[in-house]
Amino acid sequence: MITFIPLTGFLGAGKTTTMTATALALQAQGRKVAVITNDQGVELVDTKLVRSKLDAVAEVTGGCFCCKFEDLVEAIVALVGSDDVDTVIAEAVGSCTDLQATVVRPLRQYYGEQMVVAPLTTVVDPLRFIAFDRAAQRGEPESDLSYLFRQQLTEADVIAVNKLDTVKADRAEEILTRLRTEYPNATVVGYSATGGDHLPELLTAWGGPSGNQAVELDIDYDRYAAAEAQLAWMNQELDLSAAGESFDATAWASSVLQHLSDWARSTDALIGHAKLTVETGGEEFAKLSVTGAGEAPVLDRAAGATATAARAVVNARVACEPDELDRAVQQAVTAADEAHGVSSSATTPVSFKPGYPRPIHRLAAAGA
């Protein structure tokens, strides 16, 4: 019997880091674990990083699991068949919700004899929660993105508050208490996927009850679609070459993301996430990310040495128009090239806005 563990949560919450950390922890317990990444676009930065740490990795691209349900099932079957897997962890697109009705229940109904579907887990960045909550406390009308964020919390069986090491202890406890009070059907767990603090508590929660499986999410699909349409999604590849003898790939990538972060702050553009990898040859690559306007890039992996040539991939999800994001990334790359002695050649930007979500299945809760 296969155990399927579905993760959701807003962009930048740390779903991929959570998925990787828990997969490694479960493997240490003797489980054979595979993971599935998911995105509206293609050429995923996260998949590259995950494959550097785990053996069994698949991806579903071009749409969320709800709209690519058969692709999800095919990925699960392929992983189980080729790698003798007994556990699959899958992270949905960060702008997706309504997964109880469109993914969890269909899997249980159509494949319940072949797999156990664990409680639906929503991964939360505490700083993102604070930002959305602060707007609500000021009495501002609920934005479509805030509405989407709230729906992800409402349907969760487990609310997994990641990055608790980024806030003070008293503030962290206040957030956990608020979430337990406002979402009593969910198990609320606080942890750090990067540091590993309290990660066993999240693994334990996955073996608990699915408190919301019988709750019907009252979701306005027009608002859901409007929230997704606020975000421009960009994937771009670049070929890099040193203008001199060599260049520092990690420093170049950090410079690109810092310029993009500063631009977002100056234009008041919400960053879902911006991620960048630079492959310098063989297994060597750098990977960095930024999840908030004005924030410094976070280094997930550094390239081992300077390089004469490299290939970079940018994934950016920002609340702005696609052409604005294209220009911002181009300007950030140009600035980084000049600062680090690099000549870059980019593919045509492929920024877009997601289409209207149209799930393959949408099953009502039992008794609804």
N, C-alpha and C positions, 0 to 999 in steps of 0.2 A: 504494500500500500504506500502510495506517494503522499508526502505532506507538502502542500502548496501554501506558501506564506506571502500574502499580498501586502505591499506597502504603497501608501499614497502620501500626499503632503505637498505643500506649496513649494514652488521653485526655491532652491537655495537652502532647504531645510536640513540637508545632509542625508538624503535617502541613500545615495550611492555609498557613502562612507558607512552608514548604518548597515546596509546590505552586505558589504564586504566584511566588516568587523564581525557581524553575527554569523556569517558563513564560516569564517575561520574559527570562531568559537564553537560552533556546532561540529565542525570537522574534528576539532580537538576532543570532542566527546564521542567520536567514532562514527558520526553521520557522514554520508556521501552527499555533498551539497553542490547544486548548480544555481546560477543566478541568471536573471533576464533583465536587461536594460530596455528602456522604452523612450521614444521621443517622437515629436511631430515631424522632425526632420531626419536627415541621414548623416553619416560620418560623425559618430558620436565620440566626443572626447572622453566621456566616462567609461565607455566600453574598453578603450585602450588601457586605462588605468586598472580597471578590474581584471583584465586578462593578464596583467603583469603580476597579479597576486593569486588568482584562482584558475583552475584548469578548465572547468566546465562553465562556459559563458555563452549566452545567446543574446540577440537583440531583436526587438520588434520596432520597426521604424515606419514613418509616414502616417502616424496616428496613434491615439491612445488604445489601450487594451479593449475598451468598450466598442470602439469602431473597428478594431483589428482582432476580434475575438478568436476567429479561426486561426490567425497567425500565432496568437498566444498559445492556443492548444497544440498547434504543430510544433512550436518551439519546445514546449514541455515534453511532448512525446519524443522528439528527436534527442533531447538531453538525456531522458531516462533510458532510451534505447541504446545510445552510444556510450554512455559513461556509467551505467549501473547506478544511477542516481536514486536516492531515496527521499531527498528534500530539495524543493525548488523555491527560491526566494525571488520575487519579481517586484520591481519598482515601476509604478505608473508615471505617466507624464505629470509634471508638477502643476499643470493647470487643469487637471482632470478631477472630476468628482462623480457622485452617483454610482460608485463601484459596487456597492452592495447589490443593487438591482441589476447592473449590467455585466458584472464579472463574477462576483462571489456566488450569488444564487444560481446563475446558469451553470457554473462549474459544479456546484453541489447537486443540481438537479440532473444534469446530463452526464456527469462523470463521477458521481458520488461513490460508485462501486470501485473506482480505480484510484481515487485520491481523497485525502482529508484536507479540507480547506481551513487553514488556521484563521483566527480572528483578524479582521481587517485592521491594519495599523496605520494611523496617520502620524507621520513624523512632523514635528513642530520646531521651528527656530524660535527661541524665547524672545529674541530681539524683534522678530517680525510680529509675534503676538503682541508685544508691548506697543509697537508702532500702530497696528490696527486698532488696538484697544484704546490707545490715547486719542485717536480721532473720534472714536465712539463716545468717550468720556467728555469730549469737548462739544458733543451734541451735533457733530457733522453728519449729514446724510450718509447712509451706508453706500460706499462705492461698490461697483460691480466686482472688483477684485476682492474687497473685504467680504462681500457676500459669498464669493467662491471659497474663500478661506474658511468662513464659518460653516459652510456646507461640508467641507472636508472634516471638520471637527465633529459636526452633528452626526455623521454616519459612522464614526470610528467605533470599533470595539475596543481598541487600545489606542490611547493618545500617548505617543512617545516623544517626550520633550527632550530633544537633543541639545548639545552645546551648553549644558548647564554650567560648565566651567567658564562661560563667557559673561555670566552675571553674578552679582554678589549673592551669598548664601541666603540672606533674608529675602531678597527679591526673588530668588529661585523658589523658595518655599511658598511665597505669596502667589506665584504663577501656578504652581502645582495645586495649591488649595483652591484657587479660583476655578481652575479647569475641573477639579473633582466636584465642585459645587454646581457648576453650570452644565456639566455633561455627566450626570450621575450614572448613566448606563455604561459608560466607558471605564476601563481600567487605565489609570494615569500613572505613567512611569517617567521618572527623570533620569538622565544618563548622559554620558559623553562617548560618542562613537570613536572619537579620535583618541581620547585618553583611556577608554575602557571602563571608566567609573560606572558602577551600577548596571553594566551590560547584562549580567546574569539575571537581573530582575526583568529585563525585557524578554529574554528567552523564556523565563517562567510564565510571563503573561501570555505568550503564544500558545501555551498549553491550557489556558483557561477558557472560560465560556465566551461565546460570541454574543455579547449583550444586546447588540443592535440588529441582529439578523432578522428579527421579526418587526422592526420599526420601518415604516414607510417614509422615505425621505421626501418631503414636500419641496420639490425643486422647480424653479422657473427656468426652463431651458433657454428662453430668450435672454435672461440675465446671465446665465451660464455662458452662452455663446458670446455675449457682449464683453464679459470679463476676459475670455480668451482673446477676443479681437483687439483688446487694448494692448496686447503684447506683440511686438515685432520679434520674429524668430530668425536668427541669422546663423548660417553655417558657411564658412569660407575656408578654402585651402590656400596656402602660400608657399612658394619655393623661395628659400632664403640662401644667400651666398655672401661670404665675407668680402667687404670692400678692400680690406687689407689682408693680413695673414690668417686671421681667425676672429671669431666673436664668441661672446658668452651667451648661449641660448637661453639660459634661465633668466639672466638679467634683461635680455631683450623682451622676453615674454612678460616679465614683471612690469617693464616700462609700458608695454602696450595696454595692459589691464589697468595700470595706474592712471594713464591718460583717459581711458574710457570711464573709469570711476569718477575722475575729476569732472569730466564732461557731464556725466549724469547728475552730479551734485549741482553744477552750474545751471543746468536746464531743468532741475527738479524732476528728473525722470527716474521712476522706480526701476531698479535692477532686480529682475528675478534671479538670474545668475549670468555671469560671463566666465567662460572657461577656455583655457588655451593649452594645447600640447605642442611641443617642439621636438620632433624626432631628429636625432643627430647621427644616426647610423646604428645598425644592429639592434640591440635591445635598449639602447640609451635614449631616453626622452625626459623632458621636463614637463610637469603639469602644474598649473596654477589656476586659481579661481578667485572671483570676488562676487559677493552676494548683496552688497549694499552700496548706494551712491556715496562717494567720498571715502569709502573704506580702502584700506591697503590690501593688496592681493595676498592670498593665502597660498603658501607653497606646499603642495601635496607631494611633489617629487622633483628633485633637481637633476639636471643632466650632469653626467659625470665629468665632462671636460669641455674645453672650448672646441668650436667646430669651424670648418671652412664652408660647409653647406648643411642645410637642414630643410625639413618640411614641417610647416605649422598648420594647425587646424584650430579655428576659432568657432566656438558655440556661444552665442549671446542671445539672451531673452530679456528684452527691455520694453517698458511701457512707453512707446513712441511710435511714430510712423516708420515703416521699413526703410524709406529713402533716407530718413534722418539717421537711423542706425548705420546704414551703409556708409554715410559720410563720416560719422563719428569713428567707426572702426578704421576707415581709410586714413583719417587724420592721425589716429593713435599709432597706426603702423608706420606712417611716414615719420612721426616724431621719434619713435623707437629706432627706426633705421638710422636716422641722423645721429642719434645719441650713441649708438653702439656699432657704427661702421658696418651696416648691413645693406645689401641690395635685395629688395623683395619683389616678387612677381606674383600677383594674386589672380585667382579665378574670378569670374564675374560674381559679385555678391548675390546671394540667393535668399535675401530677406523676404519674409512673407508673414501673413497673418493666418492663423488656423481657420478652417471652415467651420460651419455649423456642426456641432457634435450630433452624430446619428448612430446610436448604438445598434449593434446587430441583434441583441436580445435586451429586453428590459422586463424582468419578472417582478411581480408584486410580492410583498412579504406575505407569509402564510396568514390567512385570516383577514388580510387587508381588503 
